[in-house]
Amino acid sequence: MAKKIKAVDDYIAKKADFAKPILKHIRDLIHKACPDVEEKIKWGMPFFDYKDEMLCHIAAFKKHAVMGFWKAELMKDPVLVENAKSEAAMGHLGKITSLKDIPSDKKITRWIKEAMVLNDKGIKLTKKPNSVAQVETAIPAIFANALNKNKKAMQIFEKFPPSHRKEYILWITDAKTETTREKRIATALEWIVEGKGRNWKYEKK
């Protein structure tokens, strides 16, 4: 049976009080439904892998938490598929602000097992999701919105290597105040449009 890792414990511990029980509850459900799941931190948030492929993720922002499935577009549950069509950077269960917002344990468990079957069968996404919100669901909603409003920045950001995208995401996510976050987003957009990585000043020319 796979174990819970400290990195995810630390992630949850640093989140707002409202988010902690939400993240813990969904995390427990994932482990219960998929005993062989493997926890990892990707793009600054907890991901759960199964059979060496991404299964689902959880994350928390300033005022809400989320859960999403990597292969949501291939899943057959009509409720999940419909949510996947309408959600952007907010996961596939909408904005979760309390335990009351979470679908029933039975429903989430069914979704997890459905996602597991896709990995069991080795079914792949037909192509890697091409929107910023789909590729990095860890992106803070405010950053995703800013990218969506700046077509050039969005196009360049999507072409960046994973390491460059991750650096920007972590930089913005780690902001301690809303003011700092907004300043970093403005700077990030300026640099991205110029094709610069987050640490461009230190890159070898």
C-alpha positions as a LaTeX table, in Angstrom:
\begin{tabular}{lrrr}
\hline
Residue & $x$ (\AA) & $y$ (\AA) & $z$ (\AA) \\
\hline
Met1 & 0.00 & 0.00 & 0.00 \\
Ala2 & 1.36 & 3.40 & $-0.97$ \\
Lys3 & 2.17 & 5.86 & 1.77 \\
Lys4 & 1.32 & 9.49 & 2.23 \\
Ile5 & 4.37 & 11.67 & 1.78 \\
Lys6 & 5.58 & 14.54 & 3.93 \\
Ala7 & 5.60 & 16.99 & 1.03 \\
Val8 & 1.82 & 16.70 & 0.75 \\
Asp9 & 1.44 & 16.92 & 4.53 \\
Asp10 & 3.42 & 20.16 & 4.41 \\
Tyr11 & 1.37 & 21.50 & 1.49 \\
Ile12 & $-1.87$ & 20.98 & 3.38 \\
Ala13 & $-0.46$ & 22.36 & 6.64 \\
Lys14 & 0.42 & 25.65 & 4.93 \\
Lys15 & $-3.06$ & 26.20 & 3.53 \\
Ala16 & $-5.90$ & 28.23 & 5.03 \\
Asp17 & $-7.90$ & 26.63 & 7.83 \\
Phe18 & $-11.01$ & 26.24 & 5.65 \\
Ala19 & $-9.02$ & 24.23 & 3.07 \\
Lys20 & $-7.27$ & 21.77 & 5.38 \\
Pro21 & $-10.26$ & 19.50 & 6.12 \\
Ile22 & $-11.28$ & 19.58 & 2.45 \\
Leu23 & $-7.85$ & 18.52 & 1.20 \\
Lys24 & $-7.46$ & 15.90 & 3.93 \\
His25 & $-10.88$ & 14.40 & 3.20 \\
Ile26 & $-10.34$ & 14.11 & $-0.55$ \\
Arg27 & $-6.82$ & 12.80 & $-0.02$ \\
Asp28 & $-8.15$ & 10.05 & 2.25 \\
Leu29 & $-10.80$ & 9.14 & $-0.31$ \\
Ile30 & $-8.16$ & 8.82 & $-3.03$ \\
His31 & $-6.04$ & 6.49 & $-0.91$ \\
Lys32 & $-9.05$ & 4.42 & 0.07 \\
Ala33 & $-10.26$ & 4.03 & $-3.51$ \\
Cys34 & $-6.77$ & 3.49 & $-4.93$ \\
Pro35 & $-4.46$ & 1.85 & $-2.36$ \\
Asp36 & $-1.57$ & 1.80 & $-4.84$ \\
Val37 & $-1.70$ & 5.51 & $-5.58$ \\
Glu38 & 1.60 & 7.40 & $-5.48$ \\
Glu39 & 1.74 & 10.93 & $-4.13$ \\
Lys40 & 3.90 & 13.59 & $-5.74$ \\
Ile41 & 4.16 & 17.36 & $-5.83$ \\
Lys42 & 3.89 & 18.63 & $-9.40$ \\
Trp43 & 3.48 & 22.24 & $-10.50$ \\
Gly44 & 3.41 & 23.19 & $-6.84$ \\
Met45 & 0.44 & 21.03 & $-5.79$ \\
Pro46 & $-0.36$ & 17.42 & $-4.78$ \\
Phe47 & $-0.78$ & 14.97 & $-7.64$ \\
Phe48 & $-1.77$ & 11.33 & $-7.33$ \\
Asp49 & $-0.25$ & 8.89 & $-9.83$ \\
Tyr50 & $-1.40$ & 5.37 & $-10.59$ \\
Lys51 & 0.40 & 2.89 & $-12.84$ \\
Asp52 & 3.05 & 5.56 & $-13.52$ \\
Glu53 & 0.47 & 7.94 & $-14.94$ \\
Met54 & $-1.27$ & 10.96 & $-13.47$ \\
Leu55 & $-4.65$ & 10.16 & $-11.98$ \\
Cys56 & $-5.93$ & 13.26 & $-10.20$ \\
His57 & $-4.88$ & 16.27 & $-8.15$ \\
Ile58 & $-5.96$ & 18.54 & $-5.34$ \\
Ala59 & $-5.05$ & 22.14 & $-4.59$ \\
Ala60 & $-6.10$ & 25.10 & $-2.50$ \\
Phe61 & $-6.05$ & 28.81 & $-3.20$ \\
Lys62 & $-6.91$ & 31.85 & $-1.14$ \\
Lys63 & $-10.66$ & 31.25 & $-0.95$ \\
His64 & $-11.34$ & 27.83 & $-2.43$ \\
Ala65 & $-9.98$ & 24.33 & $-2.95$ \\
Val66 & $-10.19$ & 22.10 & $-6.01$ \\
Met67 & $-9.95$ & 18.54 & $-7.27$ \\
Gly68 & $-9.36$ & 17.54 & $-10.87$ \\
Phe69 & $-8.75$ & 14.48 & $-13.01$ \\
Trp70 & $-5.94$ & 14.38 & $-15.57$ \\
Lys71 & $-7.97$ & 12.36 & $-18.09$ \\
Ala72 & $-11.31$ & 14.02 & $-17.38$ \\
Glu73 & $-12.03$ & 14.47 & $-21.06$ \\
Leu74 & $-11.95$ & 10.68 & $-21.52$ \\
Met75 & $-14.14$ & 9.82 & $-18.55$ \\
Lys76 & $-17.70$ & 8.76 & $-19.16$ \\
Asp77 & $-19.48$ & 10.01 & $-16.06$ \\
Pro78 & $-21.83$ & 12.67 & $-17.48$ \\
Val79 & $-21.58$ & 14.90 & $-14.41$ \\
Leu80 & $-17.78$ & 14.96 & $-14.47$ \\
Val81 & $-17.57$ & 15.42 & $-18.23$ \\
Glu82 & $-19.98$ & 18.34 & $-18.11$ \\
Asn83 & $-17.97$ & 19.99 & $-15.34$ \\
Ala84 & $-14.76$ & 19.37 & $-17.26$ \\
Lys85 & $-16.19$ & 21.32 & $-20.20$ \\
Ser86 & $-17.12$ & 24.34 & $-18.10$ \\
Glu87 & $-14.27$ & 24.50 & $-15.59$ \\
Ala88 & $-11.02$ & 26.34 & $-16.28$ \\
Ala89 & $-8.36$ & 26.54 & $-13.58$ \\
Met90 & $-10.71$ & 25.45 & $-10.83$ \\
Gly91 & $-10.60$ & 21.69 & $-11.12$ \\
His92 & $-13.60$ & 19.59 & $-12.05$ \\
Leu93 & $-15.70$ & 19.88 & $-8.90$ \\
Gly94 & $-16.03$ & 23.66 & $-8.97$ \\
Lys95 & $-14.89$ & 25.95 & $-6.17$ \\
Ile96 & $-14.91$ & 24.04 & $-2.89$ \\
Thr97 & $-15.10$ & 26.30 & 0.14 \\
Ser98 & $-16.28$ & 23.79 & 2.75 \\
Leu99 & $-16.86$ & 20.07 & 3.22 \\
Lys100 & $-20.50$ & 20.67 & 2.27 \\
Asp101 & $-19.41$ & 21.60 & $-1.27$ \\
Ile102 & $-17.78$ & 18.23 & $-1.89$ \\
Pro103 & $-19.83$ & 15.65 & $-3.85$ \\
Ser104 & $-20.67$ & 12.47 & $-1.95$ \\
Asp105 & $-17.88$ & 10.05 & $-1.07$ \\
Lys106 & $-19.60$ & 7.47 & $-3.25$ \\
Lys107 & $-19.55$ & 9.73 & $-6.29$ \\
Ile108 & $-15.92$ & 10.80 & $-5.89$ \\
Thr109 & $-14.89$ & 7.18 & $-5.33$ \\
Arg110 & $-16.68$ & 6.21 & $-8.53$ \\
Trp111 & $-14.80$ & 8.91 & $-10.43$ \\
Ile112 & $-11.46$ & 7.81 & $-9.00$ \\
Lys113 & $-12.09$ & 4.20 & $-10.00$ \\
Glu114 & $-13.18$ & 5.32 & $-13.46$ \\
Ala115 & $-9.92$ & 7.21 & $-13.84$ \\
Met116 & $-8.02$ & 4.15 & $-12.60$ \\
Val117 & $-9.55$ & 2.00 & $-15.33$ \\
Leu118 & $-8.20$ & 4.37 & $-17.97$ \\
Asn119 & $-4.71$ & 3.97 & $-16.54$ \\
Asp120 & $-5.15$ & 0.19 & $-16.17$ \\
Lys121 & $-5.98$ & $-0.05$ & $-19.87$ \\
Gly122 & $-3.14$ & 2.26 & $-20.85$ \\
Ile123 & $-5.54$ & 4.67 & $-22.53$ \\
Lys124 & $-3.82$ & 7.95 & $-23.36$ \\
Leu125 & $-5.08$ & 11.43 & $-24.02$ \\
Thr126 & $-5.34$ & 11.94 & $-27.76$ \\
Lys127 & $-3.18$ & 15.00 & $-27.36$ \\
Lys128 & $-1.78$ & 16.98 & $-24.48$ \\
Pro129 & $-4.29$ & 19.61 & $-23.33$ \\
Asn130 & $-3.38$ & 22.86 & $-25.04$ \\
Ser131 & $-4.92$ & 25.47 & $-22.80$ \\
Val132 & $-3.01$ & 26.96 & $-19.91$ \\
Ala133 & $-5.76$ & 26.12 & $-17.44$ \\
Gln134 & $-5.88$ & 22.48 & $-18.52$ \\
Val135 & $-2.15$ & 21.91 & $-18.58$ \\
Glu136 & $-1.37$ & 23.49 & $-15.25$ \\
Thr137 & $-4.41$ & 23.34 & $-13.05$ \\
Ala138 & $-2.08$ & 24.50 & $-10.28$ \\
Ile139 & $-2.03$ & 27.96 & $-11.79$ \\
Pro140 & $-3.76$ & 30.42 & $-9.45$ \\
Ala141 & $-7.06$ & 31.47 & $-11.00$ \\
Ile142 & $-5.96$ & 35.11 & $-11.04$ \\
Phe143 & $-2.85$ & 34.20 & $-13.09$ \\
Ala144 & $-4.84$ & 31.99 & $-15.47$ \\
Asn145 & $-7.29$ & 34.85 & $-16.03$ \\
Ala146 & $-4.44$ & 37.26 & $-16.71$ \\
Leu147 & $-2.96$ & 34.89 & $-19.27$ \\
Asn148 & $-6.32$ & 34.38 & $-20.93$ \\
Lys149 & $-6.59$ & 38.16 & $-21.39$ \\
Asn150 & $-3.13$ & 38.42 & $-22.93$ \\
Lys151 & $-3.14$ & 36.29 & $-26.07$ \\
Lys152 & 0.55 & 36.73 & $-26.84$ \\
Ala153 & 1.65 & 35.90 & $-23.30$ \\
Met154 & $-0.60$ & 32.84 & $-23.26$ \\
Gln155 & 0.77 & 31.53 & $-26.56$ \\
Ile156 & 4.37 & 31.97 & $-25.43$ \\
Phe157 & 3.68 & 30.52 & $-21.97$ \\
Glu158 & 2.18 & 27.38 & $-23.51$ \\
Lys159 & 5.34 & 26.88 & $-25.57$ \\
Phe160 & 7.64 & 27.23 & $-22.57$ \\
Pro161 & 9.30 & 24.03 & $-21.29$ \\
Pro162 & 7.67 & 22.60 & $-18.13$ \\
Ser163 & 10.52 & 23.92 & $-15.99$ \\
His164 & 9.88 & 27.53 & $-17.09$ \\
Arg165 & 6.14 & 27.27 & $-16.47$ \\
Lys166 & 6.73 & 25.71 & $-13.06$ \\
Glu167 & 9.09 & 28.51 & $-12.03$ \\
Tyr168 & 6.47 & 31.15 & $-12.78$ \\
Ile169 & 3.69 & 29.20 & $-11.09$ \\
Leu170 & 5.67 & 28.68 & $-7.89$ \\
Trp171 & 6.81 & 32.31 & $-7.83$ \\
Ile172 & 3.24 & 33.56 & $-8.01$ \\
Thr173 & 1.80 & 30.88 & $-5.73$ \\
Asp174 & 4.38 & 31.65 & $-3.05$ \\
Ala175 & 3.39 & 35.32 & $-2.83$ \\
Lys176 & 2.42 & 36.11 & 0.76 \\
Thr177 & 0.01 & 38.96 & 0.02 \\
Glu178 & $-2.48$ & 39.82 & $-2.70$ \\
Thr179 & $-0.50$ & 42.96 & $-3.55$ \\
Thr180 & 2.70 & 40.99 & $-4.03$ \\
Arg181 & 0.86 & 38.41 & $-6.13$ \\
Glu182 & $-0.57$ & 41.08 & $-8.42$ \\
Lys183 & 2.86 & 42.72 & $-8.87$ \\
Arg184 & 4.43 & 39.37 & $-9.70$ \\
Ile185 & 1.71 & 38.58 & $-12.23$ \\
Ala186 & 2.24 & 41.93 & $-13.95$ \\
Thr187 & 5.99 & 41.34 & $-14.08$ \\
Ala188 & 5.50 & 37.76 & $-15.24$ \\
Leu189 & 3.33 & 38.85 & $-18.15$ \\
Glu190 & 5.93 & 41.42 & $-19.20$ \\
Trp191 & 8.73 & 38.86 & $-19.13$ \\
Ile192 & 6.69 & 36.12 & $-20.79$ \\
Val193 & 5.77 & 38.37 & $-23.71$ \\
Glu194 & 9.50 & 38.96 & $-24.15$ \\
Gly195 & 10.06 & 35.20 & $-24.14$ \\
Lys196 & 11.93 & 35.28 & $-20.85$ \\
Gly197 & 11.91 & 32.59 & $-18.20$ \\
Arg198 & 11.36 & 33.46 & $-14.56$ \\
Asn199 & 15.11 & 33.30 & $-13.87$ \\
Trp200 & 16.23 & 34.86 & $-17.14$ \\
Lys201 & 18.65 & 37.18 & $-15.35$ \\
Tyr202 & 20.69 & 34.20 & $-14.24$ \\
Glu203 & 20.58 & 32.20 & $-17.45$ \\
Lys204 & 23.79 & 31.81 & $-19.42$ \\
Lys205 & 23.80 & 33.87 & $-22.59$ \\
\hline
\end{tabular}
